[in-house]
Amino acid sequence: MKEKKITIVFFSLIFASLVWLSVDMGNTFQTTIDLPIRVEHLQKNKAIASPLPNTISLKIQGNGWQLLNMLLSPNLRYTIDFSMLSKRDTVFTYNDLTEHINLPKEIHIFETSPETVFVQIDDKITKKVRVEPVVSTIYREGFDIVGTMRADPDSIVLTGSRTLLNRISAWKTDMVVIKDVNAPISTTIPLRDSLRVEVERSHSVVKLTFDVQPVAEKTIENIPIEVNQVPENRSVVLIPPTISVIIRSGVNAVAPLNEKDFYAFVDYKSILLDTSGYVQPIILGPDNIKIVQQNPERIQYVVRK
């Protein structure tokens, strides 16, 4: 008997709630919705030349049932139908909303953001641009990157208006944060989803790879120093004729290196401009190696005829 009373009370509460909800949904409400922009019937050889907003924000009013039915509609969007346009450059304003939004007539729109949408059309072209990874890395103590970050593919093909693509030289990835890095990284990251309406991309993701190793230092000694562009009637004696460097990079990168992997030189022009009797050699080495110290820093020279 007790269980029967609980069941009666339970269904009574549900019925009362439904009655209250039915009455309440008949009241008038205001809400704000964001509608995605959809472009239709644009000529194949044309493209949008000015960035469009991703969404149109509308402040609307209607009764509860009307708003609920509208929000549940799968086709709710702001449509720009270019088959209906005759102007090359077009501005849509608040007065044109009903032509572009499939809202029920009972719904009242009384505010939009942005208030106007400007559309410019230009010839469609394709362009190849490099991929620019946007990555923040935090390395574990004692580890560091060796070489550079590589994106695969390292470039993508864009399709869009000539005006817009002429201003684009690279396409960035989404921002990625990688913490406690202590080993080589290979991960897939998405390309930035900007200009999604105006520009088509050949790829939506790229593979990012870079080498990470324990940091090591090594001393490379007896690197010979050359003097470039010495006139035929001159000779230059360097004191000392060799130089040593301390290099830093990943342990696997520095281990096999010796003096033959480095090139040290002095330009004769720098000797002519010098008044101290000492010059600083320029040292070139592998791209993934950092020279942290050279000894001596400056070399004495003697010019002979």
Residue pairs with C-beta under 8 A, 6 or more apart in sequence:
24 64
25 63
25 64
25 65
25 68
26 63
26 64
26 65
27 63
27 64
28 61
28 62
28 63
29 61
29 62
29 63
29 64
29 67
30 59
30 60
30 61
31 59
31 60
31 67
32 57
32 58
32 59
32 60
33 57
33 58
33 60
33 71
33 76
34 55
34 56
34 57
34 58
35 55
35 56
35 57
35 58
35 76
35 77
35 78
35 101
36 54
36 55
36 77
36 78
37 52
37 53
37 54
37 55
37 56
37 77
37 78
37 79
37 80
37 197
38 77
38 78
38 79
38 80
39 48
39 79
39 80
39 82
39 197
40 79
40 80
40 81
40 82
40 83
41 81
41 82
41 83
42 48
42 82
42 121
43 82
44 124
45 123
45 124
46 82
46 121
46 122
46 123
46 124
46 161
47 121
47 122
47 123
47 124
47 125
47 159
47 160
47 161
47 164
47 198
48 119
48 120
48 121
48 122
48 160
48 161
48 164
48 197
48 198
49 120
49 121
49 122
49 161
49 162
49 163
49 164
49 198
50 118
50 119
50 120
50 164
50 198
51 164
51 195
51 198
52 117
52 119
52 197
52 198
53 114
53 117
54 196
54 197
55 78
56 78
56 101
56 112
56 113
56 114
56 117
57 112
57 113
58 97
58 101
58 109
58 111
58 112
59 109
59 110
59 111
59 112
60 67
60 70
60 103
60 107
60 108
60 109
60 110
61 107
61 108
61 110
62 70
62 104
62 106
62 107
62 108
63 106
66 104
66 106
66 107
67 107
69 104
70 76
70 103
70 104
70 107
73 102
75 102
76 102
76 103
77 101
77 102
78 100
78 101
79 100
79 101
79 102
80 92
80 100
80 117
80 119
81 100
82 121
84 99
88 120
88 121
89 118
89 119
89 120
89 121
90 118
90 119
91 116
91 117
91 118
91 119
92 100
92 116
92 117
92 119
93 115
93 116
94 109
94 112
94 115
94 116
97 109
97 112
101 109
103 109
120 161
120 163
121 161
122 161
122 162
122 163
122 164
123 161
123 162
124 159
124 160
124 161
124 162
125 159
125 160
125 161
125 162
125 165
126 157
126 158
126 159
127 157
127 158
127 165
127 168
128 155
128 156
128 157
128 158
129 155
129 156
129 158
129 168
129 169
129 170
129 171
130 154
130 155
130 169
130 170
130 171
131 151
131 153
131 154
131 155
131 156
131 170
131 171
131 172
131 173
131 191
131 206
132 170
132 171
132 172
132 173
133 149
133 151
133 172
133 173
133 176
133 189
133 206
133 208
134 172
134 173
134 174
134 175
134 176
134 192
135 149
135 173
135 175
135 176
135 177
135 178
135 189
135 208
136 175
136 176
136 177
136 178
137 145
137 177
137 178
137 179
137 181
138 177
138 178
138 179
138 180
138 181
139 145
139 180
139 181
139 182
139 212
140 180
140 181
140 182
142 214
142 215
143 181
143 182
143 212
143 213
143 214
143 215
144 212
144 213
144 215
144 249
144 250
145 210
145 211
145 212
146 210
146 211
146 212
146 213
146 249
146 250
146 252
146 253
146 288
147 210
147 211
147 253
147 287
147 288
148 210
148 287
148 288
149 208
149 209
149 210
150 208
150 209
150 210
151 173
151 206
151 207
151 208
152 206
152 207
152 208
152 209
153 203
153 206
156 171
156 191
156 201
156 202
156 203
156 206
157 201
157 202
158 165
158 168
158 171
158 199
158 200
158 201
158 202
159 199
159 200
159 201
160 195
160 198
160 199
160 200
161 198
164 195
164 198
164 199
165 199
168 199
171 191
171 192
171 201
172 191
172 192
173 189
173 190
173 191
173 192
173 206
173 208
174 189
174 190
174 191
174 192
174 193
176 187
176 189
176 208
178 185
178 187
181 212
182 212
183 212
184 209
184 210
184 211
184 212
185 208
185 209
185 210
185 212
186 207
186 208
186 209
187 207
187 208
187 209
188 205
188 206
188 207
188 208
189 205
189 206
189 208
190 204
190 205
191 201
191 203
191 204
191 205
191 206
211 250
212 250
213 249
213 250
213 251
213 252
213 253
214 250
214 251
215 248
215 249
215 250
215 251
216 248
216 249
216 250
216 251
216 254
216 255
217 246
217 247
217 248
217 254
217 292
218 246
218 247
218 254
218 255
218 257
219 244
219 245
219 246
219 247
220 244
220 245
220 246
220 247
220 257
220 258
220 259
220 261
220 262
221 242
221 244
221 259
222 242
222 244
222 259
223 242
223 243
223 244
223 245
223 259
223 262
223 263
223 264
223 283
224 241
224 242
224 259
224 264
225 238
225 241
225 242
225 243
225 264
225 265
225 266
225 281
225 299
226 263
226 264
226 265
226 266
227 236
227 238
227 265
227 266
227 267
227 268
227 271
227 301
228 265
228 266
228 267
228 268
229 267
229 268
229 269
230 236
230 268
231 268
233 305
234 268
234 303
234 304
234 305
235 303
235 304
235 305
236 266
236 268
236 271
236 301
236 302
236 303
236 304
237 301
237 302
237 304
238 266
238 299
238 300
238 301
239 299
239 300
239 301
239 302
240 296
240 299
242 264
243 264
243 281
243 283
243 294
243 295
243 296
243 299
244 294
244 295
245 262
245 283
245 285
245 291
245 293
245 294
245 295
246 291
246 292
246 293
246 294
246 295
247 254
247 257
247 285
247 289
247 290
247 291
247 292
248 254
248 289
248 290
248 292
249 288
249 289
249 290
250 288
253 286
253 288
253 289
254 289
257 285
257 286
257 289
261 285
261 286
262 283
262 284
262 285
263 283
263 284
263 285
264 281
264 282
264 283
264 284
265 281
265 282
266 279
266 281
266 282
266 299
266 301
267 282
270 279
271 279
271 301
271 303
277 300
277 301
278 298
278 299
278 300
278 301
279 298
279 299
279 301
280 297
280 298
280 299
281 294
281 299
283 291
283 294
285 291
